[in-house]
Amino acid sequence: MSSIQNKIDYDNRYDVLYCKIDDTSNSYGDEIDSNIILLKDMDTEEITGITIMDFKRSYNVNNLIKDTLNKFFNAEEILAMVN
């Protein structure tokens, strides 16, 4: 199992992608787009995770989704994993 699989969780029923970058236990959500929530550490403001709602429906029409994911992961690899 690759390390990326341990950091990605996809809810097929609701089309929500959860990406864990670091420990999210002390994090809050910062909505940067109607579909994208960045989880940030409350003390350091470092990004600890990403939640993307309507992931499959929005992936090809919202470049911010690809750009955000590509900062930490390979967005195309994630899309292939959840398809």
N, C-alpha and C positions, 0 to 999 in steps of 0.2 A: 504494500500500500504506500503510495507516494505521500510525502509530507503535506502536499496541497490538499489531499483528500481529508486529512485530519483537521484542516482549518476551514473547510467549506461544508455548509449544511444547506440543503435546498428543500423547501416545503412546496411540493408539486401541487397540492390542493389549492394553496393560496398564491402560488407563484412568487414566493419570497426567498431571496438568497441571503444567507448569513455568512459572513466571512470574518474569521477570527485572526487578528494579527498578533495580539498580545493578550495578557490577562485582562478580561473585561469586567472583573468584579467591582472595581472602583470607577466605573465609567458612566457617562451620561450621553444621551443622544443629541446630536446637533444636525437638524434637518437642513441640508444644503440645496435640496431640490425636492420637488413633490414626490419623487420616488427614492431618494437617497438619504440615508441617515448615517452620519459618521459617529462612531462611538469614540469618545475621548476620555482619557484619564482625567479625573477631577483635580489631581494635584499638578500634573505636568503638562496637560493639554495635548499629549501625544495621542495620535490616532491608534486605537486598540481594536477597532473592528468596523465593519461596513455592513449595513443592512440595505438591501435593494428590493423594494416592492414592485410588483408587476415586472419582474426581471425579464422573462422571455418575451413578453409582449412589448417591452420598451427597449430592449437591447439594441435593435437595429435602427431605432428612430431617435435615440437620445445619446449623443456622443459623450455626454458627461459621465454616463455609466461606464463606458469603455475606458475613458481617460482616468476615472477614479480607480477602477479595478487595476488598470495597468501600472499604477504607481506602486502596487504591492504584489500583484499576481499577474499571470498571463490570462487576460480576459477571454481569449478564444479557447484556451484550455478549460476554463471554468464552464463556458457555454457548452462545450462538447461533453463535459462530465454530467451536466444536468439534463441533457437531451436524451 
